[in-house]
Amino acid sequence: MSVSFKILALAAAAVSLTACASTGDGGPNSYGARLEKLSTDCQARGGILTASGAQTGRPETDNVCRITGGATRIESH
């Protein structure tokens, strides 16, 4: 395989991958809109949305709802 063909193949792959990138249009399925909904739902449960350490591009996986209230399974008698 010649060098120019390899370069052309790599360029075509790069163009194909950029077509999959988010446009950031702010629609209802955008990362920001889904993150805002997760944050609102988490706060309604008495928690705070924090980063999980993952970087998947899906806010549902990239963040966790940490309950900060008095949630417990221990019954008080």
N, C-alpha and C positions, 0 to 999 in steps of 0.2 A: 504494500500500500504506500503510495507516495505521500510525502509530507504535506503537499497542498490539499490532497484529498482528506487527510486527517484534520487539517485546520478547518476545511469546509464542513466536515461532519461535526466538529466541536461547535462551530458557529451555529449550525442548524439546531443542535441540541440546546444551546443557550437560548435561542429565540423561542424554541418550543417551551422551555421551562418558564420563561417570562410571561408567556400567555396564561399560565396557571396562577400567576401572582394576583393578590387581591388588588382591586382597583380603588378601594377606600372610598367608595361612593356614599357611605354613611347610611345605606339602606337598612331595613329591619334585620337582615342576616349578616350585617357587617360585624367585625370583631368588637368594635366600640359599642354598638347597640346591644349585642349579646352580653358584653361585660357589664354594661349599665343595668340590664335586667337582672343578672346574677347578683350584683351588688345590692340592688333594691330588695330582692327576695331574701338575701342573707340578712340585711338589716331588719327586715320584718320578723325574722326569727330570733332577733337579739344577738346577731353575730356581726363579725367584721370580715370582709373579703381580704384574704392575704395570698401572696404568691406561693405556689406549691413547689417551685423550683424547676418545673417542666417548661419547655418552650416548644409547644406543639402547633401553635397557631389557632388553638381552640380554647377559648376562655374557660370552658367547663373543665378542662384538664389542667390548664395553666394556673388556676386559682382554687383555693379551698375556702369554705365558710367556717371560720373559727368562732364558735359560740362563746361569748364573753359574759353572758348572764349567769344566773344561778341554776343552770340545767344540771340535774342530778338524777340518778336512779335510786338513790337511797330515800326511803320513805321516812318521814318524820312523824313520830307518834306522839 
